[in-house]
Amino acid sequence: MIEKFNNIFLLIIYLVHFLGVGAYAFQTIIDTKGFMKKFGIDKSGAIMIRLAGAFMLAVFLMSIYVGFVRPAGLDSTWAFFNLVFLNNLCISICNFYSIKVDKMGVNKKTGIEPIIAPLAFTIMSAILCYGLADKIYV
């Protein structure tokens, strides 16, 4: 298993990254009310929160398939890993802009998590793209 990810460090990064995505998918799809309460979001935002959660669920399910089910393993999965990286990067930039510049929708419950979490995911996905390059770009 470890050799599939080149080393234990990359396996841990993979697990932390995609379990984190899965946790956000769960919060946004299943615990929507709790997620909205946590960030002070009105109930009219539930549909869009679940829409975002559906995208995260797709990434989470694909990570299970690519990492643990797919017969070819991580070989030639560059499109998946690059899309995950770009997705994380775009969310990071948009959330930073929304919270620090535009401030639309910012309320007393808006903290730094919407900036920090996607930034952490961006860094982890960049590490995965670089560290697994010998596998994902074949």
C-alpha angles and dihedrals in degrees: 000000000000093000088056087065095037093241144003093264093061091044090054092047089050092050095044092047098048096037086054090052089048091051091053090046089054093047094049098042105031104022095036094142092051091047091050092048092049091056099031094246120163117241090250087074094061096097094051092045090054090046090056089045091054090057090051091047090054091052091047093050092046090051090056091050096045096042103039114010110034110101092221091049115204095341113130095357094128093123092058095046094044092048090051090050094048091045091052092046093050092048090050093051095043093048092048090050093045095050103033104030115019097026093192108153093012112139139164091282094053106108135167096277094094088060101036099046097053090042090054090048090049092053092046093048091048089052089050093049091050098039095046096040092115089060107032096046098050 
